Amino acid sequence: MTIPNGLTPDEDTKATAKMPRIVNKMSTGLIRSKERVANHGEVFTPPWMVEAMLDLVKDETQRIDSRFLEPACGSGNFLVKVLQRKLAAVELKYGKFDFEKRHYALLALMCIYGIELLADNIAECNANLIYIFTDYLKVGRSDDTYRAASFVLSCNLLQGDALTMRTHDGQPIAFAEWGYIGKGKFQRRDFRFDVLTGSSAFSAEGSLFAHLGKH
């Protein structure tokens, strides 16, 4: 199957129009408290700025299998918008085919990663992403697709420190590379974050972000 490399403006508008209306559960204020700003440097990016920044890499946000890592994901202000754009691409390409729609929507979710220092933020980010995913597919907790999505998010959203590259319990941060091999089957490889970010190995053949090239 061919993965779309981007959407034309007309296609983008049509696909977005088919997306379900999402209740905004994300933090809309810039700060929650002065204490959190002082203790953790927590400041949220406003929605208009998120959209403007993502528009700078618009083709990538509309490619189902492009990977995004937010090293300070908060409650998901960036990741939610990335997922919405990816699901719009899924809807355009596979919206009429339930089997493909489900599996490419799951692939879109698999390609989103986040690290967050605070436990309440990472829990909220997880809840926001699973809400958008399940609302798009109209699946409940008993559905296999829901359970798969929950497991993926437990691997892709980690509480930790992107600077030390360690989880909250001191373990090296590691991420899973998910790949769709067709017929409802996926494969997985794991990579350590500190290895991925090494300048000499970042774009090495076989690494999680090899598709980005040497730049």
Backbone as JSON Lines, residues from 0, in Angstrom:
{"i":0,"aa":"M","n":[0.83,-1.19,0.0],"ca":[0.0,0.0,0.0],"c":[0.87,1.25,0.0]}
{"i":1,"aa":"T","n":[0.38,2.31,-0.59],"ca":[1.14,3.54,-0.68],"c":[0.69,4.51,0.39]}
{"i":2,"aa":"I","n":[1.64,5.06,1.13],"ca":[1.35,6.04,2.16],"c":[1.34,7.42,1.52]}
{"i":3,"aa":"P","n":[0.32,8.26,1.77],"ca":[0.28,9.59,1.18],"c":[1.43,10.45,1.68]}
{"i":4,"aa":"N","n":[2.03,11.23,0.76],"ca":[3.15,12.08,1.11],"c":[2.71,13.49,1.48]}
{"i":5,"aa":"G","n":[1.42,13.81,1.38],"ca":[0.93,15.13,1.72],"c":[-0.41,15.37,1.05]}
{"i":6,"aa":"L","n":[-1.1,16.39,1.49],"ca":[-2.41,16.69,0.97],"c":[-2.41,18.05,0.3]}
{"i":7,"aa":"T","n":[-3.19,18.18,-0.76],"ca":[-3.39,19.48,-1.37],"c":[-4.3,20.29,-0.46]}
{"i":8,"aa":"P","n":[-4.33,21.63,-0.59],"ca":[-5.21,22.43,0.26],"c":[-6.67,21.99,0.21]}
{"i":9,"aa":"D","n":[-7.18,21.67,-1.0],"ca":[-8.57,21.23,-1.12],"c":[-8.79,19.9,-0.43]}
{"i":10,"aa":"E","n":[-7.84,18.97,-0.61],"ca":[-7.96,17.65,0.02],"c":[-7.89,17.79,1.54]}
{"i":11,"aa":"D","n":[-7.01,18.68,2.0],"ca":[-6.86,18.89,3.44],"c":[-8.17,19.38,4.04]}
{"i":12,"aa":"T","n":[-8.82,20.32,3.37],"ca":[-10.08,20.88,3.86],"c":[-11.17,19.83,3.91]}
{"i":13,"aa":"K","n":[-11.27,19.01,2.84],"ca":[-12.29,17.98,2.78],"c":[-12.07,16.92,3.86]}
{"i":14,"aa":"A","n":[-10.82,16.51,4.05],"ca":[-10.53,15.49,5.05],"c":[-10.78,16.0,6.45]}
{"i":15,"aa":"T","n":[-10.39,17.23,6.71],"ca":[-10.59,17.81,8.04],"c":[-12.07,17.94,8.36]}
{"i":16,"aa":"A","n":[-12.87,18.26,7.34],"ca":[-14.31,18.43,7.55],"c":[-14.97,17.12,7.98]}
{"i":17,"aa":"K","n":[-14.37,15.99,7.61],"ca":[-14.94,14.69,7.96],"c":[-14.53,14.25,9.36]}
{"i":18,"aa":"M","n":[-13.58,14.93,9.96],"ca":[-13.12,14.56,11.29],"c":[-14.18,14.92,12.32]}
{"i":19,"aa":"P","n":[-14.34,14.1,13.36],"ca":[-15.32,14.42,14.4],"c":[-14.89,15.65,15.18]}
{"i":20,"aa":"R","n":[-15.88,16.38,15.67],"ca":[-15.57,17.55,16.49],"c":[-14.98,17.07,17.81]}
{"i":21,"aa":"I","n":[-13.83,17.63,18.19],"ca":[-13.13,17.19,19.38],"c":[-13.35,18.19,20.52]}
{"i":22,"aa":"V","n":[-13.74,17.69,21.66],"ca":[-13.86,18.54,22.83],"c":[-12.46,18.9,23.3]}
{"i":23,"aa":"N","n":[-12.18,20.17,23.48],"ca":[-10.84,20.62,23.86],"c":[-10.59,20.33,25.33]}
{"i":24,"aa":"K","n":[-9.81,19.28,25.58],"ca":[-9.48,18.92,26.95],"c":[-8.08,19.42,27.33]}
{"i":25,"aa":"M","n":[-7.38,20.03,26.39],"ca":[-6.02,20.44,26.63],"c":[-5.97,21.72,27.45]}
{"i":26,"aa":"S","n":[-4.8,22.01,28.0],"ca":[-4.6,23.23,28.74],"c":[-4.59,24.4,27.77]}
{"i":27,"aa":"T","n":[-5.49,25.34,27.98],"ca":[-5.59,26.49,27.08],"c":[-4.85,27.7,27.63]}
{"i":28,"aa":"G","n":[-4.6,27.74,28.94],"ca":[-3.83,28.84,29.5],"c":[-2.35,28.61,29.32]}
{"i":29,"aa":"L","n":[-1.57,29.68,29.44],"ca":[-0.13,29.55,29.27],"c":[0.53,28.92,30.49]}
{"i":30,"aa":"I","n":[-0.05,29.12,31.67],"ca":[0.51,28.52,32.88],"c":[-0.62,27.98,33.74]}
{"i":31,"aa":"R","n":[-0.29,27.02,34.61],"ca":[-1.26,26.5,35.57],"c":[-1.06,27.16,36.93]}
{"i":32,"aa":"S","n":[0.19,27.36,37.28],"ca":[0.48,28.05,38.54],"c":[1.9,28.6,38.48]}
{"i":33,"aa":"K","n":[2.12,29.66,39.25],"ca":[3.46,30.25,39.3],"c":[4.46,29.27,39.9]}
{"i":34,"aa":"E","n":[3.97,28.43,40.81],"ca":[4.86,27.44,41.44],"c":[5.38,26.43,40.42]}
{"i":35,"aa":"R","n":[4.5,26.0,39.53],"ca":[4.93,25.03,38.51],"c":[5.9,25.66,37.52]}
{"i":36,"aa":"V","n":[5.7,26.92,37.22],"ca":[6.64,27.62,36.35],"c":[8.0,27.72,37.03]}
{"i":37,"aa":"A","n":[8.0,28.1,38.31],"ca":[9.25,28.26,39.05],"c":[9.97,26.93,39.25]}
{"i":38,"aa":"N","n":[9.21,25.89,39.58],"ca":[9.82,24.59,39.91],"c":[10.19,23.77,38.69]}
{"i":39,"aa":"H","n":[9.39,23.89,37.63],"ca":[9.58,23.0,36.48],"c":[9.71,23.73,35.14]}
{"i":40,"aa":"G","n":[9.56,25.04,35.15],"ca":[9.61,25.79,33.88],"c":[8.44,25.47,32.98]}
{"i":41,"aa":"E","n":[7.29,25.13,33.57],"ca":[6.14,24.7,32.8],"c":[5.39,25.9,32.21]}
{"i":42,"aa":"V","n":[5.4,26.01,30.89],"ca":[4.64,27.02,30.17],"c":[4.06,26.35,28.94]}
{"i":43,"aa":"F","n":[2.75,26.49,28.72],"ca":[2.09,25.83,27.6],"c":[2.09,26.71,26.36]}
{"i":44,"aa":"T","n":[2.23,26.07,25.21],"ca":[2.21,26.78,23.93],"c":[0.77,27.02,23.5]}
{"i":45,"aa":"P","n":[0.4,28.27,23.17],"ca":[-0.98,28.55,22.76],"c":[-1.34,27.87,21.45]}
{"i":46,"aa":"P","n":[-2.61,27.52,21.25],"ca":[-3.03,26.79,20.04],"c":[-2.64,27.45,18.74]}
{"i":47,"aa":"W","n":[-2.74,28.78,18.65],"ca":[-2.42,29.45,17.38],"c":[-0.96,29.28,17.03]}
{"i":48,"aa":"M","n":[-0.1,29.26,18.05],"ca":[1.33,29.09,17.8],"c":[1.65,27.64,17.42]}
{"i":49,"aa":"V","n":[0.94,26.69,18.04],"ca":[1.11,25.29,17.68],"c":[0.81,25.09,16.2]}
{"i":50,"aa":"E","n":[-0.33,25.62,15.75],"ca":[-0.73,25.48,14.35],"c":[0.29,26.14,13.42]}
{"i":51,"aa":"A","n":[0.76,27.32,13.79],"ca":[1.73,28.03,12.95],"c":[3.04,27.26,12.84]}
{"i":52,"aa":"M","n":[3.48,26.67,13.94],"ca":[4.73,25.91,13.92],"c":[4.58,24.63,13.11]}
{"i":53,"aa":"L","n":[3.45,23.95,13.26],"ca":[3.23,22.72,12.51],"c":[3.08,23.01,11.01]}
{"i":54,"aa":"D","n":[2.57,24.17,10.67],"ca":[2.44,24.53,9.26],"c":[3.8,24.66,8.58]}
{"i":55,"aa":"L","n":[4.85,24.9,9.37],"ca":[6.2,24.98,8.81],"c":[6.66,23.62,8.29]}
{"i":56,"aa":"V","n":[6.1,22.55,8.82],"ca":[6.42,21.19,8.35],"c":[5.11,20.49,7.97]}
{"i":57,"aa":"K","n":[4.26,21.2,7.25],"ca":[2.92,20.74,6.98],"c":[2.89,19.39,6.27]}
{"i":58,"aa":"D","n":[3.76,19.19,5.29],"ca":[3.75,17.92,4.56],"c":[4.02,16.74,5.49]}
{"i":59,"aa":"E","n":[4.92,16.93,6.45],"ca":[5.23,15.85,7.39],"c":[4.07,15.58,8.34]}
{"i":60,"aa":"T","n":[3.37,16.64,8.76],"ca":[2.24,16.43,9.67],"c":[1.1,15.7,8.98]}
{"i":61,"aa":"Q","n":[1.07,15.73,7.66],"ca":[0.0,15.07,6.91],"c":[0.44,13.73,6.35]}
{"i":62,"aa":"R","n":[1.62,13.28,6.68],"ca":[2.09,11.97,6.24],"c":[1.87,10.98,7.38]}
{"i":63,"aa":"I","n":[1.15,9.93,7.11],"ca":[0.71,9.03,8.16],"c":[1.88,8.42,8.93]}
{"i":64,"aa":"D","n":[2.94,8.06,8.23],"ca":[4.04,7.33,8.89],"c":[5.21,8.21,9.28]}
{"i":65,"aa":"S","n":[5.07,9.54,9.23],"ca":[6.16,10.4,9.7],"c":[6.17,10.41,11.22]}
{"i":66,"aa":"R","n":[7.34,10.4,11.84],"ca":[7.45,10.29,13.29],"c":[7.71,11.65,13.93]}
{"i":67,"aa":"F","n":[7.0,11.91,15.01],"ca":[7.14,13.15,15.76],"c":[7.45,12.83,17.21]}
{"i":68,"aa":"L","n":[8.48,13.48,17.75],"ca":[8.82,13.35,19.16],"c":[8.76,14.74,19.8]}
{"i":69,"aa":"E","n":[7.96,14.88,20.85],"ca":[7.88,16.11,21.62],"c":[8.57,15.86,22.96]}
{"i":70,"aa":"P","n":[9.78,16.43,23.19],"ca":[10.55,16.11,24.4],"c":[10.03,16.77,25.67]}
{"i":71,"aa":"A","n":[9.05,17.66,25.55],"ca":[8.4,18.25,26.71],"c":[6.92,18.39,26.35]}
{"i":72,"aa":"C","n":[6.22,17.27,26.29],"ca":[4.92,17.23,25.62],"c":[3.78,17.82,26.44]}
{"i":73,"aa":"G","n":[3.98,18.04,27.74],"ca":[2.91,18.59,28.55],"c":[1.65,17.75,28.46]}
{"i":74,"aa":"S","n":[0.52,18.41,28.25],"ca":[-0.74,17.68,28.13],"c":[-1.07,17.34,26.69]}
{"i":75,"aa":"G","n":[-0.13,17.62,25.77],"ca":[-0.3,17.17,24.39],"c":[-0.69,18.24,23.39]}
{"i":76,"aa":"N","n":[-0.42,19.51,23.68],"ca":[-0.83,20.58,22.77],"c":[-0.33,20.36,21.35]}
{"i":77,"aa":"F","n":[0.92,19.93,21.2],"ca":[1.47,19.65,19.88],"c":[1.03,18.29,19.36]}
{"i":78,"aa":"L","n":[1.12,17.28,20.19],"ca":[0.86,15.91,19.74],"c":[-0.59,15.71,19.33]}
{"i":79,"aa":"V","n":[-1.5,16.37,20.01],"ca":[-2.91,16.28,19.65],"c":[-3.14,16.82,18.24]}
{"i":80,"aa":"K","n":[-2.55,17.97,17.93],"ca":[-2.72,18.57,16.61],"c":[-2.06,17.71,15.52]}
{"i":81,"aa":"V","n":[-0.92,17.11,15.84],"ca":[-0.26,16.22,14.88],"c":[-1.16,15.02,14.59]}
{"i":82,"aa":"L","n":[-1.72,14.43,15.64],"ca":[-2.59,13.28,15.44],"c":[-3.82,13.65,14.63]}
{"i":83,"aa":"Q","n":[-4.41,14.79,14.89],"ca":[-5.58,15.22,14.13],"c":[-5.25,15.36,12.64]}
{"i":84,"aa":"R","n":[-4.09,15.91,12.34],"ca":[-3.7,16.07,10.94],"c":[-3.44,14.72,10.29]}
{"i":85,"aa":"K","n":[-2.81,13.82,11.02],"ca":[-2.56,12.49,10.48],"c":[-3.87,11.72,10.23]}
{"i":86,"aa":"L","n":[-4.81,11.84,11.16],"ca":[-6.09,11.16,11.0],"c":[-6.88,11.75,9.83]}
{"i":87,"aa":"A","n":[-6.7,13.03,9.56],"ca":[-7.33,13.62,8.38],"c":[-6.77,12.98,7.11]}
{"i":88,"aa":"A","n":[-5.47,12.67,7.11],"ca":[-4.87,11.99,5.97],"c":[-5.38,10.56,5.85]}
{"i":89,"aa":"V","n":[-5.56,9.89,6.99],"ca":[-6.15,8.55,7.0],"c":[-7.56,8.58,6.42]}
{"i":90,"aa":"E","n":[-8.34,9.56,6.84],"ca":[-9.72,9.67,6.38],"c":[-9.77,9.88,4.87]}
{"i":91,"aa":"L","n":[-8.88,10.7,4.36],"ca":[-8.86,10.97,2.93],"c":[-8.5,9.72,2.13]}
{"i":92,"aa":"K","n":[-7.53,8.97,2.62],"ca":[-7.0,7.83,1.87],"c":[-7.81,6.55,2.09]}
{"i":93,"aa":"Y","n":[-8.24,6.33,3.33],"ca":[-8.83,5.03,3.68],"c":[-10.21,5.14,4.35]}
{"i":94,"aa":"G","n":[-10.81,6.32,4.32],"ca":[-12.06,6.55,5.04],"c":[-13.19,5.62,4.67]}
{"i":95,"aa":"K","n":[-13.19,5.09,3.45],"ca":[-14.27,4.22,2.99],"c":[-14.0,2.74,3.24]}
{"i":96,"aa":"F","n":[-12.84,2.44,3.79],"ca":[-12.45,1.03,3.98],"c":[-12.13,0.81,5.46]}
{"i":97,"aa":"D","n":[-13.05,0.18,6.19],"ca":[-12.95,0.1,7.64],"c":[-11.67,-0.59,8.1]}
{"i":98,"aa":"F","n":[-11.29,-1.69,7.47],"ca":[-10.1,-2.44,7.9],"c":[-8.86,-1.57,7.76]}
{"i":99,"aa":"E","n":[-8.66,-0.98,6.59],"ca":[-7.49,-0.14,6.37],"c":[-7.54,1.11,7.23]}
{"i":100,"aa":"K","n":[-8.72,1.67,7.39],"ca":[-8.87,2.89,8.2],"c":[-8.41,2.64,9.63]}
{"i":101,"aa":"R","n":[-8.82,1.53,10.21],"ca":[-8.43,1.21,11.58],"c":[-6.92,1.05,11.71]}
{"i":102,"aa":"H","n":[-6.33,0.32,10.8],"ca":[-4.91,0.0,10.95],"c":[-4.0,1.17,10.6]}
{"i":103,"aa":"Y","n":[-4.39,1.99,9.64],"ca":[-3.57,3.16,9.35],"c":[-3.79,4.26,10.4]}
{"i":104,"aa":"A","n":[-4.95,4.31,11.01],"ca":[-5.14,5.22,12.14],"c":[-4.25,4.8,13.31]}
{"i":105,"aa":"L","n":[-4.15,3.49,13.53],"ca":[-3.26,3.0,14.58],"c":[-1.8,3.31,14.24]}
{"i":106,"aa":"L","n":[-1.43,3.17,12.97],"ca":[-0.07,3.51,12.57],"c":[0.21,4.99,12.82]}
{"i":107,"aa":"A","n":[-0.76,5.85,12.53],"ca":[-0.59,7.28,12.78],"c":[-0.29,7.53,14.26]}
{"i":108,"aa":"L","n":[-1.02,6.85,15.14],"ca":[-0.8,6.98,16.57],"c":[0.57,6.44,16.96]}
{"i":109,"aa":"M","n":[0.97,5.35,16.33],"ca":[2.26,4.72,16.64],"c":[3.44,5.63,16.34]}
{"i":110,"aa":"C","n":[3.25,6.59,15.46],"ca":[4.35,7.45,15.03],"c":[4.44,8.75,15.83]}
{"i":111,"aa":"I","n":[3.74,8.8,16.96],"ca":[3.75,9.98,17.82],"c":[4.38,9.6,19.16]}
{"i":112,"aa":"Y","n":[5.37,10.38,19.59],"ca":[6.13,10.09,20.81],"c":[6.19,11.33,21.7]}
{"i":113,"aa":"G","n":[6.25,11.1,23.01],"ca":[6.35,12.23,23.93],"c":[7.1,11.86,25.2]}
{"i":114,"aa":"I","n":[7.82,12.86,25.72],"ca":[8.48,12.76,27.02],"c":[7.97,13.92,27.87]}
{"i":115,"aa":"E","n":[7.67,13.66,29.13],"ca":[7.16,14.71,30.01],"c":[7.63,14.47,31.43]}
{"i":116,"aa":"L","n":[8.04,15.55,32.08],"ca":[8.6,15.45,33.42],"c":[7.54,15.16,34.48]}
{"i":117,"aa":"L","n":[6.35,15.73,34.32],"ca":[5.33,15.67,35.36],"c":[4.29,14.58,35.09]}
{"i":118,"aa":"A","n":[3.99,13.82,36.12],"ca":[3.1,12.66,35.97],"c":[1.7,13.07,35.55]}
{"i":119,"aa":"D","n":[1.16,14.16,36.11],"ca":[-0.21,14.54,35.76],"c":[-0.31,14.99,34.31]}
{"i":120,"aa":"N","n":[0.75,15.61,33.81],"ca":[0.75,16.03,32.4],"c":[0.77,14.84,31.45]}
{"i":121,"aa":"I","n":[1.61,13.85,31.74],"ca":[1.73,12.71,30.83],"c":[0.43,11.9,30.85]}
{"i":122,"aa":"A","n":[-0.24,11.84,31.99],"ca":[-1.52,11.16,32.07],"c":[-2.58,11.9,31.25]}
{"i":123,"aa":"E","n":[-2.56,13.22,31.32],"ca":[-3.51,14.02,30.56],"c":[-3.24,13.92,29.06]}
{"i":124,"aa":"C","n":[-1.97,13.91,28.69],"ca":[-1.6,13.76,27.28],"c":[-2.09,12.43,26.75]}
{"i":125,"aa":"N","n":[-1.88,11.38,27.52],"ca":[-2.35,10.05,27.13],"c":[-3.86,10.06,26.92]}
{"i":126,"aa":"A","n":[-4.58,10.66,27.87],"ca":[-6.04,10.69,27.79],"c":[-6.52,11.49,26.58]}
{"i":127,"aa":"N","n":[-5.84,12.6,26.28],"ca":[-6.23,13.41,25.13],"c":[-6.05,12.66,23.82]}
{"i":128,"aa":"L","n":[-4.93,11.97,23.68],"ca":[-4.65,11.25,22.44],"c":[-5.58,10.06,22.26]}
{"i":129,"aa":"I","n":[-5.82,9.3,23.32],"ca":[-6.7,8.14,23.19],"c":[-8.13,8.6,22.91]}
{"i":130,"aa":"Y","n":[-8.52,9.74,23.46],"ca":[-9.86,10.27,23.21],"c":[-10.04,10.6,21.72]}
{"i":131,"aa":"I","n":[-9.08,11.29,21.15],"ca":[-9.17,11.67,19.74],"c":[-9.16,10.43,18.85]}
{"i":132,"aa":"F","n":[-8.29,9.49,19.15],"ca":[-8.17,8.27,18.36],"c":[-9.47,7.46,18.39]}
{"i":133,"aa":"T","n":[-10.0,7.22,19.59],"ca":[-11.19,6.39,19.7],"c":[-12.44,7.11,19.21]}
{"i":134,"aa":"D","n":[-12.48,8.42,19.37],"ca":[-13.63,9.17,18.88],"c":[-13.66,9.15,17.34]}
{"i":135,"aa":"Y","n":[-12.49,9.18,16.73],"ca":[-12.42,9.11,15.27],"c":[-12.92,7.76,14.76]}
{"i":136,"aa":"L","n":[-12.48,6.67,15.41],"ca":[-12.86,5.33,14.96],"c":[-14.18,4.84,15.56]}
{"i":137,"aa":"K","n":[-14.68,5.57,16.55],"ca":[-15.92,5.17,17.22],"c":[-15.79,3.78,17.84]}
{"i":138,"aa":"V","n":[-14.75,3.59,18.62],"ca":[-14.53,2.31,19.29],"c":[-14.54,2.52,20.81]}
{"i":139,"aa":"G","n":[-14.92,1.48,21.54],"ca":[-14.97,1.53,22.99],"c":[-13.84,0.75,23.63]}
{"i":140,"aa":"R","n":[-13.84,0.74,24.95],"ca":[-12.75,0.09,25.71],"c":[-12.65,-1.41,25.46]}
{"i":141,"aa":"S","n":[-13.73,-2.03,25.08],"ca":[-13.7,-3.47,24.86],"c":[-13.18,-3.85,23.48]}
{"i":142,"aa":"D","n":[-12.97,-2.86,22.62],"ca":[-12.53,-3.12,21.25],"c":[-11.02,-3.4,21.22]}
{"i":143,"aa":"D","n":[-10.62,-4.35,20.38],"ca":[-9.19,-4.69,20.26],"c":[-8.36,-3.48,19.83]}
{"i":144,"aa":"T","n":[-8.92,-2.64,18.98],"ca":[-8.19,-1.47,18.51],"c":[-7.93,-0.5,19.65]}
{"i":145,"aa":"Y","n":[-8.89,-0.35,20.54],"ca":[-8.7,0.5,21.72],"c":[-7.58,-0.05,22.59]}
{"i":146,"aa":"R","n":[-7.6,-1.36,22.83],"ca":[-6.56,-1.95,23.68],"c":[-5.19,-1.82,23.05]}
{"i":147,"aa":"A","n":[-5.13,-1.97,21.71],"ca":[-3.85,-1.81,21.02],"c":[-3.35,-0.37,21.15]}
{"i":148,"aa":"A","n":[-4.25,0.59,20.98],"ca":[-3.87,2.0,21.09],"c":[-3.37,2.33,22.5]}
{"i":149,"aa":"S","n":[-4.04,1.8,23.51],"ca":[-3.63,2.04,24.89],"c":[-2.24,1.5,25.15]}
{"i":150,"aa":"F","n":[-1.95,0.31,24.6],"ca":[-0.62,-0.28,24.79],"c":[0.43,0.56,24.07]}
{"i":151,"aa":"V","n":[0.14,1.0,22.86],"ca":[1.08,1.82,22.1],"c":[1.41,3.1,22.87]}
{"i":152,"aa":"L","n":[0.4,3.76,23.4],"ca":[0.64,5.0,24.13],"c":[1.44,4.76,25.41]}
{"i":153,"aa":"S","n":[1.26,3.61,26.03],"ca":[2.05,3.3,27.23],"c":[3.53,3.15,26.9]}
{"i":154,"aa":"C","n":[3.83,2.84,25.65],"ca":[5.23,2.72,25.2],"c":[5.76,4.03,24.64]}
{"i":155,"aa":"N","n":[4.89,4.81,24.01],"ca":[5.32,6.01,23.29],"c":[5.32,7.28,24.12]}
{"i":156,"aa":"L","n":[4.54,7.32,25.19],"ca":[4.48,8.49,26.07],"c":[5.13,8.12,27.4]}
{"i":157,"aa":"L","n":[6.24,8.75,27.7],"ca":[7.02,8.35,28.87],"c":[7.22,9.52,29.82]}
{"i":158,"aa":"Q","n":[7.09,9.23,31.12],"ca":[7.43,10.22,32.12],"c":[8.93,10.16,32.37]}
{"i":159,"aa":"G","n":[9.59,11.27,32.12],"ca":[11.03,11.31,32.29],"c":[11.58,12.68,31.98]}
{"i":160,"aa":"D","n":[12.89,12.75,31.87],"ca":[13.61,14.0,31.62],"c":[14.36,13.86,30.3]}
{"i":161,"aa":"A","n":[13.98,14.64,29.31],"ca":[14.63,14.56,28.0],"c":[16.07,15.03,28.05]}
{"i":162,"aa":"L","n":[16.43,15.83,29.04],"ca":[17.81,16.32,29.15],"c":[18.74,15.23,29.67]}
{"i":163,"aa":"T","n":[18.31,14.51,30.7],"ca":[19.12,13.42,31.24],"c":[18.9,12.13,30.46]}
{"i":164,"aa":"M","n":[17.82,12.09,29.65],"ca":[17.45,10.93,28.86],"c":[17.15,9.72,29.73]}
{"i":165,"aa":"R","n":[16.55,10.0,30.89],"ca":[16.19,8.96,31.85],"c":[14.72,9.07,32.21]}
{"i":166,"aa":"T","n":[14.09,7.94,32.51],"ca":[12.71,7.94,32.97],"c":[12.66,8.42,34.41]}
{"i":167,"aa":"H","n":[11.44,8.58,34.93],"ca":[11.27,9.07,36.3],"c":[11.89,8.13,37.33]}
{"i":168,"aa":"D","n":[12.07,6.85,36.97],"ca":[12.68,5.91,37.9],"c":[14.14,5.62,37.58]}
{"i":169,"aa":"G","n":[14.75,6.49,36.75],"ca":[16.19,6.41,36.52],"c":[16.64,5.5,35.41]}
{"i":170,"aa":"Q","n":[15.71,4.89,34.68],"ca":[16.08,4.0,33.59],"c":[16.31,4.78,32.3]}
{"i":171,"aa":"P","n":[17.17,4.29,31.42],"ca":[17.36,4.97,30.13],"c":[16.06,5.01,29.34]}
{"i":172,"aa":"I","n":[15.74,6.16,28.79],"ca":[14.54,6.27,27.96],"c":[14.72,5.46,26.69]}
{"i":173,"aa":"A","n":[13.73,4.66,26.35],"ca":[13.77,3.86,25.13],"c":[12.41,3.97,24.44]}
{"i":174,"aa":"F","n":[12.45,4.0,23.13],"ca":[11.23,4.09,22.35],"c":[11.12,2.91,21.39]}
{"i":175,"aa":"A","n":[9.88,2.59,21.06],"ca":[9.61,1.52,20.11],"c":[9.39,2.1,18.72]}
{"i":176,"aa":"E","n":[9.98,1.48,17.73],"ca":[9.66,1.79,16.34],"c":[8.59,0.78,15.9]}
{"i":177,"aa":"W","n":[7.46,1.32,15.47],"ca":[6.37,0.48,15.0],"c":[6.3,0.56,13.48]}
{"i":178,"aa":"G","n":[6.1,-0.56,12.85],"ca":[5.96,-0.58,11.4],"c":[4.78,-1.46,10.99]}
{"i":179,"aa":"Y","n":[4.01,-0.98,10.04],"ca":[2.86,-1.75,9.55],"c":[3.33,-2.57,8.36]}
{"i":180,"aa":"I","n":[3.19,-3.89,8.46],"ca":[3.67,-4.77,7.39],"c":[2.51,-5.32,6.56]}
{"i":181,"aa":"G","n":[1.29,-4.8,6.83],"ca":[0.14,-5.18,6.02],"c":[-0.69,-6.29,6.64]}
{"i":182,"aa":"K","n":[-1.92,-6.41,6.17],"ca":[-2.85,-7.45,6.6],"c":[-3.09,-7.43,8.1]}
{"i":183,"aa":"G","n":[-3.08,-6.23,8.68],"ca":[-3.36,-6.09,10.1],"c":[-2.22,-6.45,11.03]}
{"i":184,"aa":"K","n":[-1.0,-6.61,10.5],"ca":[0.13,-7.0,11.32],"c":[1.14,-5.86,11.42]}
{"i":185,"aa":"F","n":[1.72,-5.71,12.63],"ca":[2.71,-4.69,12.89],"c":[3.98,-5.35,13.45]}
{"i":186,"aa":"Q","n":[5.1,-4.67,13.27],"ca":[6.34,-5.14,13.86],"c":[6.93,-4.05,14.74]}
{"i":187,"aa":"R","n":[7.81,-4.43,15.65],"ca":[8.35,-3.49,16.63],"c":[9.85,-3.7,16.81]}
{"i":188,"aa":"R","n":[10.58,-2.58,16.9],"ca":[11.98,-2.57,17.31],"c":[12.16,-1.48,18.35]}
{"i":189,"aa":"D","n":[13.02,-1.7,19.33],"ca":[13.24,-0.72,20.39],"c":[14.6,-0.03,20.24]}
{"i":190,"aa":"F","n":[14.62,1.27,20.56],"ca":[15.84,2.06,20.47],"c":[15.98,2.92,21.72]}
{"i":191,"aa":"R","n":[17.21,3.04,22.23],"ca":[17.47,3.94,23.35],"c":[17.57,5.38,22.84]}
{"i":192,"aa":"F","n":[16.97,6.28,23.62],"ca":[16.92,7.69,23.23],"c":[18.31,8.3,23.16]}
{"i":193,"aa":"D","n":[19.2,7.94,24.09],"ca":[20.54,8.53,24.07],"c":[21.32,8.1,22.84]}
{"i":194,"aa":"V","n":[21.04,6.92,22.32],"ca":[21.7,6.47,21.08],"c":[21.13,7.21,19.89]}
{"i":195,"aa":"L","n":[19.81,7.38,19.88],"ca":[19.15,8.07,18.77],"c":[19.65,9.49,18.61]}
{"i":196,"aa":"T","n":[19.92,10.15,19.73],"ca":[20.3,11.56,19.68],"c":[21.8,11.77,19.49]}
{"i":197,"aa":"G","n":[22.58,10.69,19.48],"ca":[24.0,10.83,19.2],"c":[24.21,11.34,17.78]}
{"i":198,"aa":"S","n":[25.01,12.36,17.62],"ca":[25.15,13.01,16.31],"c":[25.63,12.05,15.23]}
{"i":199,"aa":"S","n":[26.47,11.1,15.59],"ca":[27.01,10.2,14.58],"c":[26.03,9.09,14.22]}
{"i":200,"aa":"A","n":[25.11,8.8,15.14],"ca":[24.2,7.68,14.92],"c":[22.78,8.12,14.59]}
{"i":201,"aa":"F","n":[22.52,9.41,14.66],"ca":[21.14,9.89,14.55],"c":[20.48,9.46,13.26]}
{"i":202,"aa":"S","n":[21.22,9.58,12.14],"ca":[20.63,9.23,10.84],"c":[21.22,7.94,10.29]}
{"i":203,"aa":"A","n":[21.8,7.12,11.18],"ca":[22.4,5.87,10.73],"c":[21.35,4.95,10.15]}
{"i":204,"aa":"E","n":[21.76,4.14,9.2],"ca":[20.84,3.2,8.58],"c":[20.27,2.26,9.64]}
{"i":205,"aa":"G","n":[18.95,2.11,9.62],"ca":[18.29,1.22,10.56],"c":[17.83,1.87,11.85]}
{"i":206,"aa":"S","n":[18.15,3.17,12.04],"ca":[17.72,3.85,13.26],"c":[16.31,4.38,13.09]}
{"i":207,"aa":"L","n":[15.7,4.77,14.21],"ca":[14.3,5.17,14.23],"c":[14.02,6.35,13.34]}
{"i":208,"aa":"F","n":[14.97,7.29,13.24],"ca":[14.76,8.49,12.44],"c":[15.64,8.53,11.19]}
{"i":209,"aa":"A","n":[16.0,7.36,10.68],"ca":[16.87,7.29,9.51],"c":[16.25,7.94,8.3]}
{"i":210,"aa":"H","n":[14.92,7.94,8.22],"ca":[14.25,8.48,7.04],"c":[14.45,9.98,6.89]}
{"i":211,"aa":"L","n":[14.95,10.65,7.94],"ca":[15.18,12.09,7.86],"c":[16.41,12.45,7.03]}
{"i":212,"aa":"G","n":[17.31,11.5,6.86],"ca":[18.53,11.79,6.12],"c":[19.58,12.44,7.02]}
{"i":213,"aa":"K","n":[20.73,12.79,6.43],"ca":[21.84,13.32,7.21],"c":[21.54,14.7,7.8]}
{"i":214,"aa":"H","n":[20.63,15.47,7.16],"ca":[20.31,16.77,7.71],"c":[19.56,16.66,9.03]}
